[in-house]
């Protein structure tokens, strides 16, 4: 049994997006918000409703994103080229990084070897190489599906995206496209290094079963039944963590940083890796809030590597994915969302799984990839249903409606808003129900149905008045006046 499966190497090859630099800020500017996965410090377009108001001309105020290639449709795949040698190497590293057993590695290697042999020819057969890559992807997907007990097509989707690229099928191992190398912060130095170098090396050096067993013997996790939170056995470590949380809660970041670093130092001294993970995660949250992304990534990565708690691992990986997503770094964001989904699955944390799948779907929606938007929102909805939590389902269906509306998939967007409103009605979340009516009205205006749009806005306004939200009711009144 392998301690975790996360296809962190699997990445759709896309031209690099415009990135803002990941820079440092002074420690004395940091503050913490440690309990919230959805950080409010960075406003993200893909988690914000695209339809919140109506202009006087009756059109939605939302404007579609422009991308570096100047297009509003699919990604322009013509700007970058990758050599087949790099793809084959990355595929092998993927199989190693996810902890594939020897029989799976051998079967994958057979297909990759056939593809490699063909790529050595003067005029390689493109279809033959693609066929072998597809076969290898099917092998890994079956292994992931069995291990996670959920059907996976992650590798196959990666391969399908790969075939859209300008691939040089004549092997040249000396040609490496740096834009396609995903990087992670090194645990010791914090320096950004290629992900294959970090993960494959760690998987080869540390056998999953023995490493997990050693850590478990080293520190037996103690968790409260009510909150499932790890409590350090060492009183000094526990005191330092509690002090850090207290200072974070009252917005004293300098004292919080000092307390959590003290907890980290003490945890390392006694070998309490779970406490180490908690301290690192809290430090990551502090640095994250004020956009000190280098340190945030460094501590999130250390939290993920140190802790035995899959919930904490999932939260750390999700937080790293959010950072990469915010700075429009598609590939590493995708890797970390998948990794978060895997660890959340191990911990039966359905909420984090739905959040991460929704983020992936939104990333594809922002790139106007309709097929993958549907694929990942369908997966998010499927898991959301397992929660039996109407608020979770309401949020997922509403987010899906936002993305589909942006893609002009208007009929299905309306269906999602209607479903979301029903979920929220069943939980007495009246304001959120009204918001879905408002967004549905904007879609109806796009479709030219002013009568239905007017009716939906009136329903939203009546709800606002019933809950005494006069400000929101006035906003809706302005929209009604221009229809």
Secondary structure, DSSP 8 states (H G I E B T S, - for coil): --S----TT-----------------GGG----TT-SS-SSS--GGGS-S-S-B-TTSSBS------TTS-SSS--GGG-EEEHHHHHHHHHHHHHHTT--HHHHHHHHHHHHHHHHHHTSTT--HHHHHHHHHHHHHHHHHHHHHHHTS---HHHHHHHHHTTSEEE-S--TT---GGG--EEE-TTT--EEEHHHHHHHHHHHS-HHHHHHHHHHHS---B-TTT--B--SSHHHHHHHHHHHHHHHTT-HHHHHHHHHHHHHHHHHHT-HHHHHHHHHHHHHHHHHTT-HHHHHHHHHHHHHH---HHHHHHHHHHHHHHHHHTT-HHHHHHHHHHHHHHHHHTT-HHHHHHHHHHHHHHHHHTT-HHHHHHHHHHHHHHHHHHT-HHHHHHHHHHHHHHHHHTT-HHHHHHHHHHHHHHHHTTT-HHHHHHHHHHHHHHHHHTT-HHHHHHHHHHHHHHHHHTT-HHHHHHHHHHHHT-
